[in-house]
Amino acid sequence: MKVNILSKTDTALLLNEIKNWPENSIPKIKNLKMYEIEKDKKFLLYDDFSAIKINKIILPFVGNQELINFFPYVLVDMGAIKFVCNGANLMRPGIVHFESFNRNDIIVIKDEEHGKPLAVGIAIEDSKTAISLSKGYIINNLHYVGDKFWDLYKEIRLN
């Protein structure tokens, strides 16, 4: 695994890619540390800011509770948790509550009982359309509790 500290210029360019994130969700960052897990999978870290980059998509790290709270979420029933935490895309029958969101927005998936973040993905449908559906995929699950990013973060925190 490669670890790089990005220059101020490279950090600024990377942060420019997430200018569509919710207002005030991105702190002032000088130099991001980037862990390359695989060719197109990177973990980004700076003090209290942690995010992941998959190909060209940058998502908040599911374990960063403060950052996650800026994004819209859905609540899933207890039966969907096992599937979501194994990387399955989220289907309409598992969703019990929607916040308002648009197609292609970053969405946090939380469990209905405790409201804990389980995964982060991209909306395939907007919330208005999704509410009216009875089946089908609603969110493309890209990062979840227990994936490679999660394991790397636990390893970093131990050291």
Salt bridges, closest charged atoms under 4 A:
GLU17 OE1 - LYS53 NZ 3.57
GLU38 OE2 - LYS148 NZ 2.06
GLU113 OE2 - HIS114 NE2 3.38
ASP147 OD2 - HIS143 ND1 2.68
